[in-house]
């Protein structure tokens, strides 16, 4: 159990760092693109942010999958496809149950699920804030024009 906890903590730390840097990159790209998003680009900018956050989650899922696949002591996910499928199922908390880890390693899948829940929550808050900024700029501009 101690080994699973240490490995889980290391993988969670890795994905949290990936997520933090990904969100930082997305924000810099968002502001570099146009801090005052024009009306015609609102949807495209929102879509860019959502897709970029999705890519960050895909990278994080791959971190777990590569660990499962590359670790010889976890010899239960013999192919990269199986490891990726299992990781996606665990990270998204779907947990189909058609692929499971043995009792010796099953705690790791729980850690991955908690990791995914936390990162999805963080992403939701991030996307909400970016979209709020996009639309609040538009509404401020409209209000300024109506006051003239």
C-alpha positions, 0 to 999 in steps of 0.5 A: 500500500505504501508503494502505491501511495508513493507512486500515486503521489508522484503521478498526481504531482506530475499531472498537476504540474503539467496542468498548471503549466498548460493553463499558464500557456493557454492564458498567455496565448489567450492574452497574446491573441487579443486581450480585447476579444472582438465580438466575431472571435468570441466563439473561436476564442472560447473553442480554442481554450476548451480544446487546449484544456482538453489536450492538457487532459489527454497529456495527463491521461498519457502520463498515467498510461505510460506508467502502467505500460512501462512498469514491469511490476504492473504486468496487467496491462500488456499493450499500450492501447490497454494501458491508455484505455484503462487510464482514460477510464480511470481518469474520467471516473467512468470506470467501466470495469472491463479492465481492472488492476489486481488487488496489489495495484488497484489503489492506483486506479483510485488515485488516478480517478481522484486526480482526474476529478480534481483536474476536471474541476480546475479546468471547469473553473478555468474555462468558466473564468476565461469565457466570463472574461471574453463576454464581460469585455463584449458587454462592457463595450456594448454598455460604453457605446450605449452611454454615448 
